[in-house]
Amino acid sequence: MDIKSGHSSPVMTDSPQISNSRLTVRQSRPPYSSSASSSQNNNLLLTVPRKKTGIIDDVKANAWLDAMIASSPTPALVNKDNDATTDMTYHEWMVKYPSALTTFEKIMSVAKGKRIALFLDYDGTLSPIVEEPDAAYMSSDMRTAVQNVAKYFPTAIISGRSRDKVYEFVGLSELYYAGSHGMDIMSPEGESLYHKHLRRTVSITEQGKDVNLFQTASEFLPIIDKVLCSLVESTKAIKGVKVEDNRFCISVHYRNVEEKNWKLVAQCVDDVIKTYPKLRLTHGRKVLEIRPVIDWDKGKAVTFLLESLGLNNCDDVLPIYVGDDRTDEDAFKVLRDGPNYGYGVLVSAMPKVSNAFYSLRDPSEVMEFLKALVTWKRSLG
């Protein structure tokens, strides 16, 4: 892998015990006690002109508001009660992005004789999108479906959230976890991972098991700590804002902020990060995300895991990535363009342009897809 610088059916959910909210406070100690320091990966740094750091300096506040609105569409679901025009648009979209359930046999005909590697987003894919980020619980049925599919296929969860937070939500030690948009990767307990470009850190879980960590942005932690504290302070007067510590990136949620105050949120974020040339800002679904200026994303994380598992650039491997967010598009594009050719599956009940090949409407259909994979694999004997 070239890692050098470049440039709805609602899902019923349970509420398992989870640690206290860490939306605005960085933990005093990491979830694992490290036995080796993380390496610095300076070859991943992007070359970015100074004036384009964070929010671009010459973009007016109104343009930022437009961008926030564009990346936060109204969550209206398309159903048979919609008018004919919308329904026709949805059906036309489904021709281009057919359901991974109705075309399951076609997908499996391609998968026959191949090893499937499965990659899953978390929010909006395994759990429903909720108003409070700390309440994004997955159902026990979904957890069982993920656990079962991991018995047959190497399975990874790749999320913008911090790795330890996703691990607490999912609670399955047999998975690979990639938090902070893939900048913090952990192997299953007791399993070794190796990569020719990135140094691993061997750490110990609370159960005394070894795990391998690959953290491409560890050198940025001191800067991210400073920015986190500043963002918490600067946005505290805006009702509904939540600043989430995702370890190697920061998420500023404005889902519960009145739209008239969105411009103020953007201005607060701009005021904080404009003096940090090593950070950049991206948009998610009603969230502003501050990340290191580093040539790494969910697509790079998919390639990294395939290489580490010896599944890279193999004709007998079929990677499948299921996700709902615009940050998942990097992974869809990697699988569409090759050399690790595979299928992206977009989770959406609304028509939108994507690099994915297939679609599923919501987490309930994701669960059915996972169950179908298990049934198919068991039928092969």
RODO-2510 file (C-alpha; in nm, 4 decimals, decimal comma):
residues 381
     n   res          X          Y          Z
     1     m     0,0000     0,0000     0,0000
     2     d     0,1324     0,3450    -0,0899
     3     i     0,1010     0,5461     0,2277
     4     k     0,3271     0,8307     0,1346
     5     s     0,2007     1,1844     0,1245
     6     g    -0,0424     1,2633    -0,1490
     7     h    -0,0906     1,6080    -0,2666
     8     s    -3,7162     0,3015     0,7930
     9     s    -3,7849     0,0588     0,9900
    10     p    -3,6629     0,1540     1,3311
    11     v    -3,4419    -0,0940     1,5142
    12     m    -3,5429    -0,1711     1,8703
    13     t    -3,2424    -0,1182     2,0906
    14     d    -3,1328    -0,2433     2,4281
    15     s    -2,9447    -0,0284     2,6765
    16     p    -2,6447    -0,2248     2,8021
    17     q    -2,4277    -0,0840     3,0758
    18     i    -2,1729     0,1591     2,9398
    19     s    -1,9229     0,3878     3,1043
    20     n    -2,0047     0,7494     3,1833
    21     s    -2,0197     0,9946     2,8960
    22     r    -1,6889     1,1055     2,7541
    23     l    -1,8310     1,3615     2,5183
    24     t    -1,6235     1,6492     2,6486
    25     v    -1,3544     1,5039     2,8720
    26     r    -1,0506     1,3095     2,7584
    27     q    -0,9863     1,0060     2,9740
    28     s    -0,7013     1,0317     3,2228
    29     r    -0,5737     0,6933     3,1121
    30     p    -0,6143     0,4924     2,7912
    31     p    -0,8291     0,1758     2,7915
    32     y    -0,5133    -0,0350     2,7635
    33     s    -0,1760    -0,0089     2,9313
    34     s     0,0781     0,0304     2,6537
    35     s     0,3973    -0,1708     2,6615
    36     a     0,5544     0,0262     2,3766
    37     s     0,5304     0,3792     2,2535
    38     s     0,3475     0,4525     1,9298
    39     s     0,5577     0,5477     1,6321
    40     q     0,5409     0,8752     1,4495
    41     n     0,4365     0,8430     1,0882
    42     n     0,5652     1,1582     0,9267
    43     n     0,5391     1,0040     0,5803
    44     l     0,1620     1,0243     0,6101
    45     l     0,1526     1,4031     0,6364
    46     l    -0,0272     1,5814     0,3578
    47     t     0,1126     1,8930     0,1975
    48     v    -0,1595     2,1508     0,2538
    49     p    -0,1278     2,5232     0,1760
    50     r    -0,1306     2,7275     0,4946
    51     k    -0,4396     2,9272     0,4051
    52     k    -0,6464     2,6107     0,3633
    53     t    -0,6087     2,4800     0,7162
    54     g    -0,9258     2,4100     0,9112
    55     i    -1,2076     2,6200     0,7715
    56     i    -1,0771     2,7940     0,4623
    57     d    -0,9984     3,1515     0,5662
    58     d    -1,1621     3,3301     0,2741
    59     v    -1,4930     3,1439     0,2901
    60     k    -1,7693     3,3541     0,4410
    61     a    -1,9870     3,2360     0,7283
    62     n    -2,2892     3,2062     0,4994
    63     a    -2,1029     2,9609     0,2784
    64     w    -2,0282     2,7509     0,5846
    65     l    -2,3916     2,7555     0,6804
    66     d    -2,4844     2,6346     0,3318
    67     a    -2,2295     2,3544     0,3626
    68     m    -2,3677     2,2495     0,7010
    69     i    -2,7224     2,2416     0,5664
    70     a    -2,6140     2,0468     0,2572
    71     s    -2,4409     1,7814     0,4676
    72     s    -2,7367     1,7533     0,7077
    73     p    -3,0422     1,6638     0,4987
    74     t    -3,3820     1,6274     0,6568
    75     p    -3,4122     1,2606     0,7603
    76     a    -3,7303     1,1955     0,5642
    77     l    -3,7844     0,8328     0,4728
    78     v    -3,8950     0,7280     0,1269
    79     n    -4,1957     0,4964     0,1374
    80     k    -4,4957     0,3975    -0,0662
    81     d    -4,7007     0,6849     0,0711
    82     n    -4,4741     0,9434    -0,0980
    83     d    -4,5906     1,1254    -0,4070
    84     a    -4,5320     0,9702    -0,7489
    85     t    -4,2400     1,1972    -0,8383
    86     t    -4,0391     1,1122    -0,5265
    87     d    -4,1291     0,7452    -0,5545
    88     m    -4,0157     0,7364    -0,9175
    89     t    -3,6878     0,9031    -0,8226
    90     y    -3,6317     0,6425    -0,5529
    91     h    -3,7048     0,3556    -0,7913
    92     e    -3,4663     0,5015    -1,0481
    93     w    -3,2024     0,5266    -0,7766
    94     m    -3,2622     0,1648    -0,6791
    95     v    -3,1870     0,0576    -1,0352
    96     k    -2,8389     0,2033    -0,9963
    97     y    -2,7953     0,0920    -0,6338
    98     p    -3,0048    -0,2262    -0,6022
    99     s    -3,0860    -0,3782    -0,2674
   100     a    -2,8162    -0,6118    -0,1366
   101     l    -3,1010    -0,8315    -0,0080
   102     t    -3,2968    -0,8728    -0,3304
   103     t    -2,9725    -0,9227    -0,5254
   104     f    -2,8120    -1,1399    -0,2591
   105     e    -2,7895    -1,4487    -0,4797
   106     k    -2,6144    -1,2453    -0,7492
   107     i    -2,3603    -1,1145    -0,4971
   108     m    -2,2978    -1,4644    -0,3636
   109     s    -2,2496    -1,6022    -0,7135
   110     v    -1,9495    -1,3690    -0,7385
   111     a    -1,8388    -1,4641    -0,3858
   112     k    -1,8420    -1,8370    -0,4575
   113     g    -1,4927    -1,9782    -0,4139
   114     k    -1,3671    -1,6529    -0,2627
   115     r    -1,2829    -1,5417     0,0895
   116     i    -1,5105    -1,2636     0,2111
   117     a    -1,3663    -0,9859     0,4278
   118     l    -1,6361    -0,7774     0,5956
   119     f    -1,6105    -0,4123     0,7012
   120     l    -1,8877    -0,2319     0,8893
   121     d    -1,9520     0,1261     0,9948
   122     y    -2,1225     0,1676     1,3334
   123     d    -2,3595     0,4657     1,3657
   124     g    -2,6468     0,4407     1,1171
   125     t    -2,5310     0,0942     1,0113
   126     l    -2,5252    -0,1294     1,3188
   127     s    -2,7169     0,1170     1,5360
   128     p    -2,9790     0,3790     1,4509
   129     i    -2,8884     0,7475     1,4316
   130     v    -2,9979     0,9011     1,7626
   131     e    -3,0157     1,2493     1,9122
   132     e    -2,7615     1,1744     2,1861
   133     p    -2,4317     1,0278     2,0617
   134     d    -2,3765     0,8379     2,3875
   135     a    -2,7107     0,6579     2,3440
   136     a    -2,6322     0,4900     2,0090
   137     y    -2,6796     0,1375     2,1418
   138     m    -2,6951    -0,1590     1,9089
   139     s    -2,9644    -0,4174     1,9744
   140     s    -2,8828    -0,7561     2,1232
   141     d    -3,0092    -0,9151     1,7999
   142     m    -2,7664    -0,7050     1,5971
   143     r    -2,4811    -0,7953     1,8315
   144     t    -2,5614    -1,1642     1,7830
   145     a    -2,5715    -1,1181     1,4050
   146     v    -2,2277    -0,9504     1,4064
   147     q    -2,0885    -1,2172     1,6387
   148     n    -2,2144    -1,4948     1,4132
   149     v    -2,0827    -1,3429     1,0913
   150     a    -1,7389    -1,2958     1,2532
   151     k    -1,7201    -1,6726     1,3075
   152     y    -1,6974    -1,7214     0,9306
   153     f    -1,5395    -1,4031     0,7926
   154     p    -1,2753    -1,1610     0,9206
   155     t    -1,4880    -0,8693     1,0383
   156     a    -1,3872    -0,5127     1,1195
   157     i    -1,5793    -0,2123     1,2468
   158     i    -1,4493     0,1173     1,1070
   159     s    -1,5950     0,4265     1,2723
   160     g    -1,5340     0,7956     1,3227
   161     r    -1,5807     0,7435     1,6953
   162     s    -1,2941     0,6622     1,9255
   163     r    -1,1952     0,2973     1,9144
   164     d    -1,2576     0,2322     2,2829
   165     k    -1,6045     0,3898     2,2615
   166     v    -1,7062     0,1673     1,9707
   167     y    -1,5629    -0,1335     2,1529
   168     e    -1,7806    -0,0530     2,4559
   169     f    -2,0907    -0,0302     2,2385
   170     v    -2,0210    -0,3557     2,0542
   171     g    -1,8444    -0,5599     2,3220
   172     l    -1,7095    -0,8339     2,0928
   173     s    -1,3397    -0,9135     2,1363
   174     e    -1,3155    -1,1225     1,8181
   175     l    -1,3482    -0,8223     1,5846
   176     y    -1,0995    -0,5771     1,4391
   177     y    -1,1725    -0,2195     1,5450
   178     a    -1,0661     0,0950     1,3609
   179     g    -1,1630     0,4141     1,5423
   180     s    -1,1103     0,7816     1,4576
   181     h    -1,1840     0,7174     1,0883
   182     g    -0,9275     0,4396     1,0781
   183     m    -0,6434     0,6220     1,2558
   184     d    -0,6579     0,3872     1,5566
   185     i    -0,6679     0,0173     1,4636
   186     m    -0,6810    -0,2750     1,7078
   187     s    -0,6551    -0,6470     1,6428
   188     p    -0,8733    -0,9083     1,8153
   189     e    -0,7419    -1,0298     2,1503
   190     g    -0,4489    -1,2674     2,1174
   191     e    -0,4094    -1,2141     1,7427
   192     s    -0,0991    -1,0619     1,5899
   193     l    -0,1053    -0,8137     1,3042
   194     y     0,1949    -0,7008     1,1035
   195     h     0,2364    -0,4276     0,8461
   196     k     0,5500    -0,3429     0,6526
   197     h     0,5000     0,0348     0,6726
   198     l     0,3550     0,1003     1,0174
   199     r     0,4961     0,0022     1,3541
   200     r     0,2631    -0,1749     1,5894
   201     t     0,2189    -0,1190     1,9601
   202     v     0,1553    -0,4287     2,1724
   203     s    -0,0825    -0,3472     2,4558
   204     i    -0,2568    -0,5405     2,7310
   205     t    -0,6327    -0,5504     2,7830
   206     e    -0,7941    -0,5398     3,1260
   207     q    -0,8364    -0,9167     3,0874
   208     g    -0,4601    -0,9573     3,0441
   209     k    -0,4769    -1,0392     2,6715
   210     d    -0,2412    -0,8965     2,4097
   211     v    -0,3766    -0,6709     2,1369
   212     n    -0,1909    -0,5002     1,8525
   213     l    -0,2485    -0,1290     1,7972
   214     f    -0,1653     0,0747     1,4875
   215     q    -0,2056     0,4479     1,5475
   216     t    -0,1122     0,6608     1,2491
   217     a    -0,1770     0,9971     1,4158
   218     s    -0,0388     0,9600     1,7679
   219     e     0,1959     1,2587     1,7263
   220     f    -0,1103     1,4847     1,6975
   221     l    -0,2542     1,3995     2,0408
   222     p    -0,1080     1,7037     2,2235
   223     i    -0,2580     1,9404     1,9643
   224     i    -0,5927     1,7601     1,9685
   225     d    -0,6022     1,7827     2,3499
   226     k    -0,5555     2,1606     2,3344
   227     v    -0,8174     2,2067     2,0639
   228     l    -1,0636     1,9841     2,2502
   229     c    -1,0438     2,1974     2,5638
   230     s    -1,0764     2,5168     2,3610
   231     l    -1,3807     2,3899     2,1708
   232     v    -1,5552     2,2826     2,4896
   233     e    -1,5007     2,6283     2,6352
   234     s    -1,5922     2,8267     2,3231
   235     t    -1,9170     2,6389     2,2512
   236     k    -2,0471     2,5960     2,6063
   237     a    -2,2931     2,8844     2,5715
   238     i    -2,4592     2,7366     2,2597
   239     k    -2,7564     2,5259     2,3615
   240     g    -2,7507     2,1729     2,2196
   241     v    -2,3843     2,1567     2,1142
   242     k    -2,1883     1,8464     2,2103
   243     v    -1,8128     1,8249     2,1685
   244     e    -1,7109     1,4600     2,1431
   245     d    -1,3600     1,3392     2,2161
   246     n    -1,2808     1,0713     1,9592
   247     r    -0,9157     1,0526     2,0615
   248     f    -0,7478     1,1205     1,7256
   249     c    -1,0230     1,3519     1,6042
   250     i    -1,2925     1,5728     1,7552
   251     s    -1,6615     1,5828     1,6637
   252     v    -1,8756     1,8911     1,7228
   253     h    -2,2379     1,7772     1,7056
   254     y    -2,5038     2,0351     1,6198
   255     r    -2,7957     1,7939     1,5757
   256     n    -2,9722     1,9444     1,8789
   257     v    -2,8805     2,3062     1,7998
   258     e    -3,1441     2,5397     1,6538
   259     e    -3,0642     2,6030     1,2891
   260     k    -3,0442     2,9780     1,3489
   261     n    -2,7370     2,9081     1,5668
   262     w    -2,5526     2,6810     1,3234
   263     k    -2,3523     2,9733     1,1859
   264     l    -2,2398     3,0525     1,5406
   265     v    -2,1221     2,6919     1,5846
   266     a    -1,9167     2,7154     1,2645
   267     q    -1,7670     3,0463     1,3742
   268     c    -1,6651     2,9063     1,7139
   269     v    -1,4953     2,6100     1,5480
   270     d    -1,3215     2,8349     1,2956
   271     d    -1,1949     3,0699     1,5679
   272     v    -1,0335     2,7769     1,7492
   273     i    -0,8746     2,5757     1,4695
   274     k    -0,7659     2,8466     1,2259
   275     t    -0,4330     2,8774     1,4080
   276     y    -0,3623     2,5037     1,3832
   277     p    -0,2198     2,4278     1,0352
   278     k    -0,1922     2,0557     1,1130
   279     l    -0,5676     2,0151     1,1545
   280     r    -0,8479     2,0141     0,8988
   281     l    -1,2243     2,0199     0,9185
   282     t    -1,4767     1,7943     0,7441
   283     h    -1,8555     1,7578     0,7476
   284     g    -2,0670     1,4647     0,8575
   285     r    -2,4361     1,4236     0,9312
   286     k    -2,5000     1,7276     1,1530
   287     v    -2,1462     1,7122     1,2827
   288     l    -1,8262     1,9065     1,2200
   289     e    -1,5173     1,6887     1,2513
   290     i    -1,1658     1,8124     1,3231
   291     r    -0,8944     1,5727     1,2083
   292     p    -0,5171     1,5749     1,1628
   293     v    -0,3914     1,6745     0,8196
   294     i    -0,2851     1,3214     0,7375
   295     d    -0,3225     1,1023     0,4311
   296     w    -0,5487     0,8517     0,6017
   297     d    -0,9181     0,7698     0,5904
   298     k    -1,1543     0,4736     0,6044
   299     g    -1,0415     0,3596     0,2609
   300     k    -0,6782     0,3543     0,3747
   301     a    -0,7871     0,1585     0,6836
   302     v    -0,9572    -0,1049     0,4649
   303     t    -0,6435    -0,1426     0,2520
   304     f    -0,4262    -0,1594     0,5643
   305     l    -0,6352    -0,4399     0,7155
   306     l    -0,6436    -0,6372     0,3907
   307     e    -0,2653    -0,6116     0,3623
   308     s    -0,2119    -0,7024     0,7281
   309     l    -0,4349    -1,0077     0,6930
   310     g    -0,2657    -1,1246     0,3739
   311     l    -0,5809    -1,0582     0,1725
   312     n    -0,4533    -0,7683    -0,0361
   313     n    -0,4713    -0,7784    -0,4147
   314     c    -0,5947    -1,1384    -0,4235
   315     d    -0,8293    -1,2696    -0,6897
   316     d    -0,9882    -1,5079    -0,4410
   317     v    -1,0881    -1,2357    -0,1901
   318     l    -1,4116    -1,0345    -0,1965
   319     p    -1,4148    -0,7370     0,0446
   320     i    -1,7585    -0,6010     0,1387
   321     y    -1,7998    -0,2658     0,3148
   322     v    -2,1346    -0,1560     0,4632
   323     g    -2,1780     0,2054     0,5736
   324     d    -2,4114     0,5037     0,5689
   325     d    -2,1943     0,8152     0,6042
   326     r    -2,0098     1,0335     0,3534
   327     t    -1,6842     0,9289     0,5244
   328     d    -1,7583     0,5712     0,4112
   329     e    -1,7316     0,6863     0,0499
   330     d    -1,3512     0,6640     0,0742
   331     a    -1,3853     0,2930     0,1461
   332     f    -1,6475     0,2431    -0,1261
   333     k    -1,4132     0,4082    -0,3768
   334     v    -1,1197     0,1867    -0,2774
   335     l    -1,3281    -0,1247    -0,3394
   336     r    -1,4741     0,0088    -0,6642
   337     d    -1,1409     0,1153    -0,8148
   338     g    -0,9334    -0,1848    -0,7069
   339     p    -0,6909    -0,3558    -0,6911
   340     n    -0,8863    -0,4890    -0,3916
   341     y    -1,2053    -0,5060    -0,5946
   342     g    -1,5150    -0,5547    -0,3825
   343     y    -1,8613    -0,4247    -0,3062
   344     g    -1,9641    -0,1151    -0,1164
   345     v    -2,3131    -0,1252     0,0343
   346     l    -2,4687     0,2121     0,1174
   347     v    -2,7175     0,2232     0,4045
   348     s    -2,9742     0,4873     0,3108
   349     a    -3,3489     0,5300     0,2764
   350     m    -3,2970     0,8360     0,0551
   351     p    -3,1504     0,8580    -0,2945
   352     k    -2,7962     0,9958    -0,2992
   353     v    -2,4933     0,9620    -0,5217
   354     s    -2,2411     0,7083    -0,3950
   355     n    -1,9380     0,4997    -0,4889
   356     a    -2,1218     0,1952    -0,3537
   357     f    -2,2611    -0,0802    -0,5758
   358     y    -2,5559    -0,1847    -0,3594
   359     s    -2,7837    -0,0420    -0,0909
   360     l    -2,9742    -0,1304     0,2239
   361     r    -3,2406     0,0927     0,3737
   362     d    -3,1555     0,0880     0,7443
   363     p    -2,9865    -0,1107     1,0252
   364     s    -3,2679    -0,3659     1,0276
   365     e    -3,1832    -0,4577     0,6669
   366     v    -2,8137    -0,4626     0,7552
   367     m    -2,8932    -0,7245     1,0184
   368     e    -3,0859    -0,9318     0,7637
   369     f    -2,7898    -0,9086     0,5262
   370     l    -2,5503    -1,0311     0,7960
   371     k    -2,7826    -1,3204     0,8765
   372     a    -2,8031    -1,4076     0,5075
   373     l    -2,4224    -1,4195     0,4856
   374     v    -2,4106    -1,6672     0,7741
   375     t    -2,6850    -1,8832     0,6235
   376     w    -2,5073    -1,8841     0,2866
   377     k    -2,1733    -1,9823     0,4418
   378     r    -2,3283    -2,2620     0,6472
   379     s    -2,5014    -2,3982     0,3364
   380     l    -2,1626    -2,4544     0,1769
   381     g    -2,0790    -2,7055     0,4476
***
